[in-house]
Amino acid sequence: MSEATICEAPRTLLRAEQVAERLGIGKSSWNEWVKGGLVEKGIRLGYRTVVWDSQYIDAVIARIVSGELTTQGLYSKKKEVP
């Protein structure tokens, strides 16, 4: 009898564009998720370079699929007009 093997994708660092593409959302939506505290801030590698661990993003996807993570209320905040 053989045991089932788990094939994991290699661990990589993903930029915001790559994360958004993996989640099927826009880059600006991803930035709102970060700004709103829905997900962790990324790792700053340089002045204009921020990345996220691919394993963390996979965990975020798992939380979305399970219903544990939702964007409900994130976009409903009204901006006050001065």
N, C-alpha and C positions, 0 to 999 in steps of 0.2 A: 504494500500500500504506500502511496506517496502522499506527502504532506503538501498542502496548498502553500504557495509562496506569495508573499506580498511584495509587489513591485512598486517601489517608491520612486518618484521623480527626483532628480538631483536637486539639492538645495541651492538656490540662487538668490540673488538680490534683484528686486524688480523696481523699476522707476514708476512714477504715477501713471504714465501712459499705459504701461504694461499691466499694471494692477487693474486699471479701469477696463481695459480690453478683456482681461480674464474674467472680470465680474459682469461684463456686458453693460457697463454704464459709461457715462462721459467723464472726462478728466475733472471737469468742474464739479460734478456730483461727488466724485471721490474726495476732492478737496473740501467740500462741504461736510462730508462724513467725518473727516479728520478734524476740521474746525469745530464741528458740533460735538466732538467727543465720542462719537459712535464707534470709532476705531482708534488705535494708538497712533501717535505721531511716528513718522518714519525716522530712520537713522540718517543724520546729516553727514555726507561725505565731503562736501565742499560748499562753496558759497551758493551755488544754484543746483546742487545735486542732493536729493533726498531719496532713499530707497527703503523698501520693506522686504523682510525675509519671506521667501516663497512659502515656507511652512506656516508662517503666521497667516498669510493670505488664504492658504488652504483651510486653515482653522476658521477663518472668517466665513468662507464659503460654506463650510459645514454648519456653522451657527445659523446662517441664512436659511439653508435647506431645512434645518430642524425647526425653524420658526423662533429660535431663541433671540435672533437679532433682526430687528425691523427698523425701518426708517420712519415709522409713524411718529408724527410730531416734529420731526426734524425740519421739515420745510414749511410748517404751518405758522412759524413765528412771523408776526407782522413787523415790518420795519417802520419805525416812527419817522414821520416826516417833520423836519424842523420848522 
